[in-house]
């Protein structure tokens, strides 16, 4: 990153916040040179604050992709909301993402009150406009403009890349001047073990449909490198025996399909051959189990955040 004689370097953090399925992960992936966050149609797919780092000639922008804000019913969900709150408190710019295709309701009112006390610059992104008639957007924009909370309101489609260049240019204007905090070669602070577990979980979500949207997690239990081969032992957590049956499938077909899809993805991601030993482990009520949650958290960050 070389400082231009005309424009000083800008560097800082941007928090993407919003309700579940607002498109936060899709937008962060859009801005990065390669996919970082897993994406699913299931709510609460993002469970941690994910950190993505964009370094370019203008400076360094660090994105916080946060869990969707929802009413927490388990210890795990309370930790998710805490992660979103911490990102909100620490960011230089707050981006509230809203699904423009969904009617305004109590959850949207809560989000406005949740971010309302912060003095950090706020930008509203009305996402998924590819699903909405343009005439219906104008009243929605006016409603948010009347709050007086937002420096900018930008209609976008993160999936279609409609308006996302405008968003990025806008974000650079609101970042403070100064050098970046991270090596410009870094994409993230998360270690491979965590990112691998997330990619496996993405395949679990894709294969199980609406049967197990919240009740599963993935733990990496072993990792061994043998030349150009990586041997990974992983367990999918389930809360009940019945959920294990769903994950395994008739004759083991579903767990085989999950494993095959995950192995193909991981070989492309790690650029090597992968042997994936995938099992299902029943951990009753694991979303309330401090030991299990600690096990899941141990590899989330390798630097910069705790």
N, C-alpha and C positions, 0 to 999 in steps of 0.2 A: 504494500500500500504506500504510494508516494503522495505526499501532500502537494496539491496544486497551488500555483502562485496566486490563483484567483479565488479558490474556495478552501477554507481550512477543513481539516479532517473533523468528522463528527462521529461520535461513538456513544453507545448507550444501550439501554434495554427496553424492549417493547413487550408488554403482557397482553396476550390474547385471552380475553375472558368472555364468558357467556353461558347460556344454558346448555344442557347436553344436546349434541347433534347440531350445533350452530355452524360447524364447519371450520373450527379453529385449527385442527390438525391438517386439514386439506390446504388451508391458506399458508401455514408455515412451510409445508412441503413445497408449495408453489414457489416460495422465495428462496429455497435452498438449492444448491447444485445437485443434490441427490435426496431421495426419500429418507426421512428420519422417523417420523411418527407413523404408527400403524393407523389404518383407517377402516372404519366399519360403520354400517348403518345402525349398529346397536348403541343405545345410550350408555354413557359412562365407560366408553372404550379407553379414554385417557385417564389414568389413575395417579400419575405423578406429574410434577412440573417437569416438562421436557424442555431442554435447552438446545436451541439451534443457533449456529453462529454463521452470519453472513459477513464476509470480508471483501471489500472492493475498493476502488479508487477513492470513493467518497468517505470511507472510514469503516467502522465495524458496527453492525447491528446485531444484538443478541436477543433472540426471541424466546419468550416463555409461553409455551403451549400448556394450558392449564386444564384440569378436570372441569367438566361442566358443573355449574352450580345447581344443586338439588337439595332436597330435604334428606339429611343423612339418617340412616336407620341402623348402621353398624359402625363399629370402631374403624373399619377400613374407609367407609364413606366420610366419617368425620375427619380422617387424615387427608382425604382428597380435598375437602373444602378448606382445610388449613393450608394446603399447598397452593390453592388458588388465591387465598387471602394474602399469603406471604408474597406471591408474585405481584399481586396488585400493589402491595405496600412498597415494594422495592423497585418497581419499574419507573423509567423516565417518561414513558408514554403508555397510556392505557387504550387498548382497542377493544371496544365492546362489539362482539359479533352477534347479530340477530338474524334468525331465519325469517326472511321476508315473506315466505310462503305460509307461515303460521300466524293466526290471528293474535293480536295483542291481548295479553291476559295478566293474571296475577303474578306469574313468574317473571314477566317483563317489568312489571311495577317493582318487584323485589330487586331485580338487577339494577334498576335506576337508583333505588335507595341505597343499595350496597356500594355502588361506586360514587354516590353523590357527595360524600364527605371528603373524598380525596381531592387535593389541590393539584394533582398531576394532570397534565394536558390529556384530554380524552377525545378519541375519534370514534365515531359510530360507523360500523360497516354493516349495511343492510345486505346480507348475503343471500345467495340462491335466487337472484333476480331472473335467472333463466326460467324459473317456474312461475313467474308472476307477470300479469299484464302491467305494462308501464303505467297506465292510468291509475292503477290501484296502489302504486308506490307513493304517489304524491301526498295523499293524506297521511301515510305512515311517516314519511319524511317530515311533514309539518308537525306531527305529534311529537316527535323526538326533538325537533328544533325548538319547540315551545318550552322545553325543559330548561334550556339555557346551559345545559351541561357540556355540550360538545363544541370543540373548536372546528371540527369538520364532520360532515355527514356524507358518506360515499356509498352509492349502490354498487355492488359487485357480484360476480359469480366466481368464487374461488375455484370451482371445478372447471369452468370454461375459460378461466383467465380473463374474464371480462372486468375491466376496471382495476385489476391488480397492479398494473404498472403505475397507475395514478396513486394507489395506496402507498406503494414503496417510495415514490418520490415525495409524497406528503410526510411520511414517517421520517425521512432523512432531515426534513426542515425542522422537525421538533426535537431532534436529538441534540444534546449539548456538544459543544466543541471539545475536542481532545482525542488522544490516541486510544486505540483499542486495548481491552484488558486481556485478550487471548491471542495466542499465536495465530496468525492469519491462515495457517494451514489446517486449523482445527475446524471440524464441522459441529462438534458437540463436546460436552464434558462427560457424557455417559460411556461406560466401558462396553466392550463387545458383548460380554455375558448378558448384560441387561437388554441390549438391543436385540440379541438373539432370542431371549425369552419372549420379548414383545412380538417378534415376527412369528414365533410359534403360536402365541396366543391369538394373533390375527387370523391364523388358519383355523384355530379352534372355533372362533366366532363365526367364520365363514361357513364352516361345515355343520355347525349345530343350529343355525338359524335362530329362531326365537325360543328354542328349548332351554338354553342355559346362558342367557345374556349376562348375568352378573355373578353366577356361582362358581366360576372357574378362574384359575390363575395358573401360571407356569413357573416352575422352579428349576434352575439349572443345578444339577447335583454332581456333575462331573464334567471335566473339560480336559482333553489330552490332545496334544499336537504331535503327530507322527509324520514328519516330512511334509508332504503336500496334503495330508489327510488330517482332518480335525474330528475327533471322536467326542460326541456330546451326549451326555446322559441327562435327560430331562423328565420331569414329572408334571402331569396336568393334575391340578388339585380339584377335587369334587367334594361337595358337602355331604352327599348321601350315596348309598349303594345304588339307588335308582339312577342317579346322575352318572355314576360310573358306567352303568349299562348303556346309557345313551352315548357316552363318549367312545366306548369300545365298539358298539354296534354289533349287528348280527354277524357272527363268525369273525369278529374283529375287523370288519370292513371299514368302519368309520375311523378307527384309530390308524389304520393303514393309510387311508386317504389323507388324513391330517398330516401324518408323518411324511408321505410322499410330497405333498405340496410344500411343507415346511423345508424339507431337505433341498428341493429344487431352488427355493427362494434363498436359502442360506448359502448354497454353493455360489450363487450369483453375487450375493452380498459379501461373502468372505473371500471370494476368488480362489477357492480351493475345493477339493473333494470333501464331503461331509458324510460321516456315519452318524446317524441320529437314532439313539436308543430312547424311545418314547414310551412312557408308562402312564397309567392313571392311578393316583393315590387319593384315597378317601381321608379327608381331614374334616371331621364334623365341626360345623359352625366356625370354619376357619376365619371368616371375616370379623369375628370377635376375639380371635386368638392372638394375643400379643406376640407369642413366640413365632407363629407362622408369619405374621405381618413383618416382624423383624427380619425373618429369613428372606422375605420378598424384597425388603428394602436394602439389604446389605450391599447389593451391587449396583444400585441405581446411579450413584454419582462416584466419579473417580477424582474429580477436582472441582474447585470453584464453589460448590454448593454442598450443604449437608442437610 
